[in-house]
């Protein structure tokens, strides 16, 4: 309980920046979580920034899959994050 997701997203984006410099044209992250994110607002703000970088061709297109496991999944939170509109 008490997942903080932002550090993992930042690490992944740093990895993708390096991979893109070596020719990667797409990225995929599969994140397994208890889906009780304590930094959901920070995650949303950061993903907005990442979406702008993708739209400006500074990052390749990326897909994120959040997989909630356990018996206390916060489905509402997962839906909000998963369906956030980005450019």
CORJOCOR-V708128 format. One record per residue. SS is DSSP state (~ for helix, > for strand, _ for the rest). PHI is phi in degrees with one decimal (* if undefined). Layout:
ss->[SS	SS]
phi->[PHI	PHI]
This chain:
ss->[_	_	>	_	_	~	~	~	~	~	~	~	~	~	~	~	~	~	~	~	~	_	_	_	_	>	>	>	>	>	>	>	>	_	_	_	>	_	_	~	~	~	~	~	~	~	~	~	~	~	~	~	~	~	~	_	_	_	_	_	>	>	>	>	>	>	>	>	_	_	_	_	_	_	~	~	~	~	~	~	~	~	_	_	_	_	_]
phi->[*	87.0	-67.1	-114.0	-94.0	-54.3	-58.7	-66.3	-63.9	-62.9	-62.2	-63.6	-64.7	-61.5	-61.4	-65.0	-58.8	-65.7	-64.8	-64.9	-65.3	-96.7	112.3	-62.3	-113.8	-153.4	-146.0	-141.8	-122.1	-110.5	-115.5	-98.8	-143.3	-78.0	60.8	-121.4	-78.9	-93.8	-126.2	-57.6	-65.3	-65.6	-62.5	-62.0	-62.8	-67.9	-67.9	-62.7	-63.6	-62.4	-60.6	-65.0	-68.4	-66.5	-61.6	-89.6	62.2	-90.6	-135.6	-74.2	-57.9	-130.8	-122.7	-122.6	-116.4	-102.5	-115.0	-86.7	-127.0	109.7	-102.2	-129.1	-67.1	-91.6	-61.4	-61.8	-64.1	-62.4	-63.7	-61.6	-68.7	-70.5	-114.2	-67.4	-78.7	-129.9	-64.6]
